[in-house]
Amino acid sequence: MTIGSGIIINITDRTIYFFKEGRLVSAFPVGIGMPSWRGMTEWRTPEGKFSITGKLKDPTWYVPLSIQKKMEMEGKPVKTVVPPGEDNPLGKLALRTSIK
């Protein structure tokens, strides 16, 4: 696959690659979903072509029901919202995409 300008997210190595005019400009680790956990697959990372629709600095993480269920099954406190900060798995920046 060749790319002129844009990004590619490699799910296997959990890295986002930014290309401009056919050259790799930068690469960063990225948080993505998991393929499965105890047979649950609700938080799999979708594959395909998408567009960036928004960028967020210091995002709030609204914990998906599937991950709340995982917390409960592991006997951990169930969180529904994680504010910006050290404990936020989204980190300091988040990208919104054209998928839900």
N, C-alpha and C positions, 0 to 999 in steps of 0.2 A: 504494500500500500504506500502510495506517495501522497504527500499533503503540501499544498502551497502555503496557506496561512490558516491557522486555527489551532485547536487543541485536540489531543488524543489522551484518553485516560486508559492506561493499561491496568486492567483489573487484577491480573496476576501479581504484578509487582507493586500495586497500589501507588502508582505515580501518575501525575498529570504532566504532559509534555506540551510546550507551547512552541509552535512553528511560525515563522514569518518568512515569506518568499522562499519556501522550500528548505529553510535551515532551522535547526533546533536552536531556540533562543534560551529557553530555561526549562527546568524540570523540578517538580516539588512533590513531596509525599502528599497523599490525599486520603481522606477518610471515606470509605465506601461501605456498602452493605456486606453481609456475609452470605456465602452460598447456602448454608444450612446450619442449624443447631438443633440437635435432638429431633431431627425430622421436620423442624419448622423451617419454612423458606419465605416467610412474609417480608423479610427485609433484604431480599436479593437485589443486587445492583442490576438495573435494566441495561440492555445493550442496544446499540443502534446509533443513528445520527440525531443529535439534538442541538439546540441553540442555547447560548447563555442569555437569560432574560433579566438577570439582576445580580448585583454583587452586594454582599452585606459585610460590614465591619462589626466585630464583636457581636455575633449573632446569638440569639436565644435559641436553645434547642428544645423543641416540643417533642417529648419522648413518644415514639410510636407505640401503639397498643401492644404490638408483638414484643417489643423490648421491655415494656412494663411487665408483660407476662413472664418473660425470661427472668427479670429481677425477682418476681414473686416466686417462681419455681426454684431459684437459687437461695431463697430465704433472705434476700437483700431488701433494704427499704425501697419501696416503689416510688420512683420520681415521675412526675408528669411534665415538669418544666425544669430546665437547667439554665440559669442565667449566664451571661457572659462571664468569663473568668477561667481560672486554672482548671476547674473540674469539667468544663464544657468540652465534650468530644469533638465539636465542630471546629475548635480552635479560634483563632482571631479573625479569620475570613471564611466566608461561605459563598458559593456560587449557586444561583437558582438556574434551573434549566427549563426547557420547554416541555418537559414531562412532569407529571404530577408527583 
